Amino acid sequence: MATPEEMLQTMIANMPEKTGKSLTEWHDVLSKTGLQKHGELMKVLKGDHGVSHGFANTIAQLYLKPELLKPQTTSAENLDTELLKGKEDMTEVFNKTKSMFESVNGEVEFSYKKTYISLRTPKKQFAILQPSTKTRVDIGLNLKGVDPEGKVEAAGSWNGMVSHRIKASSVDDLDGLEDWFQQAYDANC
């Protein structure tokens, strides 16, 4: 599945064929109108030029907010630093856990949220990685119907998106979890 950024780039690439003009050419047309309201721009594009709603909306939005075209410069490393702010002592545990998820056999998407990372198969979330406190990283697994065992506990009320939880305070707490991570991935494909 394409990301929103990839879908936008595809739309821009298809614009000359579908609308008769490139995005730059459309922006030249709009700049000559002197209009600055989205609705007015849409009316010009659709009414005067016959542009379909989807392309007109994209052209108007990017005309009014050209910064939307700038590529995201936030790296995963910067996002990790943000998640770990105030919890820097958990960096080693966090990085090791993240590396273990990267080693899962399958396509794993890391979707950064404000306080955690949602780990997704191509279909849905199978785990979360959350630096919760200065002394603990929590790992949630979506394994409905599988009994918790050992350090893999029932998630309880901790997070409704997962069924199992692992509390990791040291790298040693991660020993033997690879199979659990793979099982969670496979169960959610």
C-alpha positions in Angstrom: 0.0 0.0 0.0 1.4 3.4 -1.0 2.0 6.1 1.6 0.1 9.4 1.4 3.4 11.0 0.2 3.8 8.4 -2.6 0.1 8.8 -3.6 0.6 12.6 -3.8 3.8 12.1 -6.0 1.8 9.7 -8.3 -0.9 12.3 -8.6 1.5 15.0 -9.5 3.3 12.8 -12.0 -0.1 12.0 -13.7 -1.2 15.6 -13.7 0.0 16.6 -17.2 -1.7 13.6 -18.8 -4.9 13.8 -16.8 -5.3 17.6 -16.7 -3.2 18.9 -19.7 -0.8 20.9 -17.5 1.9 20.2 -14.9 1.6 21.4 -11.3 3.9 24.3 -12.0 1.8 25.3 -15.0 -1.4 25.1 -12.9 0.2 27.3 -10.2 1.1 29.9 -12.9 -2.6 29.9 -14.0 -3.7 30.3 -10.4 -1.2 33.1 -9.6 -2.7 35.2 -12.5 -6.2 35.0 -10.9 -5.1 36.8 -7.7 -7.4 34.4 -5.7 -6.3 33.1 -2.3 -9.2 31.0 -1.1 -9.4 27.3 -1.6 -13.1 27.4 -2.7 -12.5 30.1 -5.3 -9.5 28.3 -6.7 -11.5 25.1 -7.0 -14.2 27.0 -8.9 -11.7 28.3 -11.4 -10.0 24.9 -11.9 -13.2 22.9 -12.1 -15.5 25.5 -13.8 -13.1 27.3 -16.2 -10.7 24.5 -16.9 -12.7 21.3 -16.4 -10.3 19.8 -13.9 -11.7 16.8 -11.9 -12.4 17.4 -8.3 -9.5 15.3 -7.0 -6.9 17.0 -9.1 -8.4 20.5 -8.5 -8.2 19.9 -4.8 -4.6 18.8 -4.9 -3.6 21.7 -7.2 -5.4 24.2 -4.9 -4.0 22.8 -1.7 -0.4 22.8 -3.0 -0.8 26.3 -4.4 -1.9 27.6 -1.0 0.5 25.5 1.0 3.6 24.8 -1.1 5.4 23.5 2.1 3.3 20.3 1.7 5.6 19.5 -1.2 8.8 19.5 0.9 10.0 16.0 1.7 9.8 14.9 5.3 13.3 15.4 6.8 12.5 13.8 10.1 14.7 10.7 10.3 13.8 7.6 12.3 16.8 8.4 14.5 15.4 11.8 15.3 12.0 10.3 16.0 13.6 7.7 18.3 15.4 10.5 20.2 12.1 12.3 20.7 10.4 9.1 22.0 13.4 8.5 24.4 13.5 12.1 25.7 13.8 11.9 29.5 14.2 8.1 29.2 17.7 8.0 27.7 18.8 5.2 30.0 16.5 2.9 28.0 18.2 3.6 24.7 20.0 0.3 24.6 16.9 -1.7 25.4 14.8 0.3 22.9 17.3 0.0 20.1 17.8 -3.8 20.7 14.0 -4.3 20.7 13.6 -2.3 17.5 16.4 -4.3 15.9 14.6 -7.5 16.8 11.4 -6.3 15.1 13.5 -5.3 12.0 14.7 -9.0 11.9 11.2 -10.4 11.8 10.6 -12.5 8.7 8.2 -10.3 6.7 7.5 -6.7 5.8 7.4 -4.6 9.0 6.2 -1.0 8.9 7.4 1.3 11.8 4.6 3.9 12.3 5.7 6.5 14.8 3.1 7.9 17.1 3.5 10.5 19.8 4.6 8.1 22.6 5.3 4.8 20.9 5.9 3.0 17.6 3.1 1.0 16.0 4.6 -2.1 14.3 2.5 -3.2 11.3 2.2 -6.0 8.9 1.0 -5.0 5.4 -2.5 -5.6 6.8 -2.6 -4.4 10.5 -0.8 -3.6 13.7 0.9 -6.6 15.4 2.9 -4.9 18.1 3.9 -1.7 19.8 7.2 -0.5 21.2 6.9 2.1 23.9 9.6 3.6 26.1 7.3 4.0 29.1 9.5 5.1 31.9 13.1 6.0 32.8 13.6 2.3 33.7 11.3 0.4 31.4 10.4 -0.2 27.8 7.0 -1.9 27.2 6.4 -4.2 24.2 2.9 -5.0 23.3 1.9 -8.0 21.0 -1.3 -8.7 19.3 -1.8 -12.4 19.9 -5.4 -13.0 20.7 -6.2 -16.5 21.7 -2.6 -17.3 22.7 -1.9 -17.9 26.4 0.7 -15.6 28.1 3.8 -17.4 29.3 6.8 -16.4 31.4 7.8 -12.7 30.8 5.1 -12.4 28.2 2.1 -11.3 30.3 -1.5 -10.5 29.5 -1.7 -6.9 28.6 -4.8 -6.3 30.7 -5.8 -2.7 30.8 -2.4 -1.4 29.7 -3.3 -1.0 26.1 -6.5 -2.1 24.3 -4.7 -2.5 21.0 -2.6 -5.5 22.1 -3.3 -8.7 24.1 0.2 -9.4 25.5 2.8 -7.2 27.2 6.5 -7.6 28.0 8.2 -5.2 30.5 11.8 -4.8 29.6 14.2 -3.1 32.0 17.4 -4.5 30.5 18.6 -6.1 27.3 18.6 -9.5 29.2 14.8 -9.2 29.4 14.6 -9.5 25.6 16.2 -13.0 25.5 14.0 -15.5 23.8 11.4 -13.1 22.5 12.2 -13.4 18.7 9.7 -16.3 18.4 7.0 -14.3 20.1 7.6 -11.4 17.8 7.4 -13.6 14.7 4.3 -15.4 16.0 2.6 -12.0 16.5 3.6 -10.9 13.0 2.4 -14.1 11.4 -0.9 -14.0 13.3 -1.7 -10.6 11.9 -0.9 -11.1 8.2 
